[in-house]
Amino acid sequence: METMHGGEHTNPTDRRLIGRIGLWVAVFAVLAFLPALACDFVNFDDNQNFHLNHALDYPLSRKLAWAWMTRLVHVYQPLAWMLIIAEHAIWALKPMGYHAVSLLLHGAVATALFAPHNGFAQAGDAPGHGTGRTLRGDRRRYGDDPFLRSSLEGRGCRLVVGSTLSPQHPVHDRGRVGLSEG
């Protein structure tokens, strides 16, 4: 059974393939930083955020209020503090748990960023842009020009490679190895 997507039919087999590619994007994003699981807390701000932070020992209601009011290390990050409070309840001061959660979130974000890339590859960012046509629709408009067709069909491959390699960039390592972003 085919479904409509952007004015074109999407085959269920295509959706399963896209889902598998998205899963592999997450796997590669996590594998690149897997050694972080063996790391300890870092000497940047984790001492102040975890070891010296007595708010993590408050009762839950007081912790949550603190998370929304604090500017510890001069950063307002209530959602991050709420995540740290939940993690602290599970892992206490064992860094491997915090690193594992960071890795899982990194993989999820990499997959979430792959989804729009896939949409761009299907909708097209060259001929036919804004028309809702896929590459097949572009082929009807532009004929069987082999150079144009290979350029349009290769775009999806370039987007998959880009969305797979981007999470590996060294700029992303502090969030995986360091426990806090404060």
N, C-alpha and C positions, 0 to 999 in steps of 0.2 A: 504494500500500500504506500502510495506517495502522498506527501503533504505539501501544501503551498508554503513557500518561504520567499518573501520579497517579490511575489509575482511569478515565481518559477517553482517547479516541482522539486522537492528534496527527497531523494531515495532513502529509505531507512538504513540501507547498507552504508550510504555516505555518512549518515549521522553516527553510526557505530564506529566507522573509521575515524571520524573527527573526534569522537569521544576517546578512542584509543590513543590518538595522537596527543590529545590534551592530557591524558594520564601519563604518557611518556615525557611530556614537557615538565610535569610535576616531578616525576622520578629523577630526571636529569638535574632539575633545580635543587632537589634535596641531596642527591649523591655528591654534588660538588662541594657541599658544606658538611657532609656527614662526619668528618673528623672533629667538628666542633663539639660533638657529644662528649668527647673525652676532655674538653677544656674545663678549666676552673672559672671562677669569677675573674673579671678583668680588673686591672688596677686604675681604670679611668674614673668611673663614678659608682661602680657596683658596691664598693665598701660603704659609701654614704647611703646608697639606695637600699641596700639589703642588710648588711651587718650592723650598721649604726642606726637604722631606721626603726625606732621603737613603735611607730604607728602600726607596723605589721603585727604587733602583739595586742593591739586594742581589740575590744569586742567588735563584732561585725558592723553594727550600725555606726559606731564611731569611726571605723576604718573607711566605710563608704563616704561618710561626710568629709573625712580628711582627704580622701582621694579627689573630691570635687572642689576642695578649697586650697590645697597645698600648692606651693610653687617651689618645692624642694629642688635643689640644683638649678633654680631660676627657670624652670620650665613648667608650663601648665599643660598637663597631660592626663586628665581624669580617666579616660578610657584605658590608657596604658596602665594606670595605677589599679584600676579595677581588675584588669587581667592579671597583674602581678599579685594582687590580693588573693585571687582565686588560685593561682599557681602556688603561692606560698602556703595556702591551706592544704595543698596536695603534696608538694615537694619539700616544704620547709626551706632549708638552706642547702639543698643538693642541686648544684648547677646543671647536671645532666637533664633534669626534667624541664627546666626553663629553656635549655638549648633545643630539646626535642620539640617543644611547643613552637619555638621560633622557626624551626625547620619545617614543621607541618604548615604553618602559616605562610612561609615563603613558597612552598610548593603550591598551596592553594592560590596565592596571588599570581604566580607564574601561569597557572592554568586559567585563571580569570582574565589575565591579559592576553592569553592565546585566543580566547573566544572572539573578541573584536577583530583580531588579526584575521581569523578565519572568515568573519563576515565581510571584511574588506576584500579578501581574495575571491569570495563568491560574488559580491555585488560589483566589484571592479572599481579601480580608482583611476582608470584611463578611459578608453572609449566606452561609452554607455553609462558613464557615471551619472547617478541621479535618476536613471531611467528604471531602476529596479531589475535590470536584466543581468543574468549571469554571463559567464564567458560564452555559453552557447548562444545567448541572444546577441552578443557582440559578433560572433562568427556569422550569424545571419546578416548583420548589418555590413560587416567588412569583408565578407567573402572568405575564400580559402587562402589568403595570403599566408604562406608558411612562416615568414618572419614575424608578422603580427601575431599569429596564433601561438607560436612558441613563446613569444614575449608575454602574452596574456596568461598562458597556462603555467609558465614558470614563476609567475608572481606568487602563487599559492605556496610553492616550495620555498621561495625566499622568505615569505612571512613565517612559515613554520620554523625555518632555521633561525631567523631573527628572534622569534619568541622563545626558542629553546636556549639560545646563547646569551640573550640579554640578562637573565637572572644569574648567570655565571660571572658577570662582570665584577671585578674586585671592589667596586664602589658599594656593592651589596654585602660585603663580608662583615662589617661591624654589627649589623643587625642580627646576623647568625651567630657570631662568635661572642660579641658583647651581649650582656643580658639586658641592659637598659639603654634607652636612647636619650636619656636626659642630659 
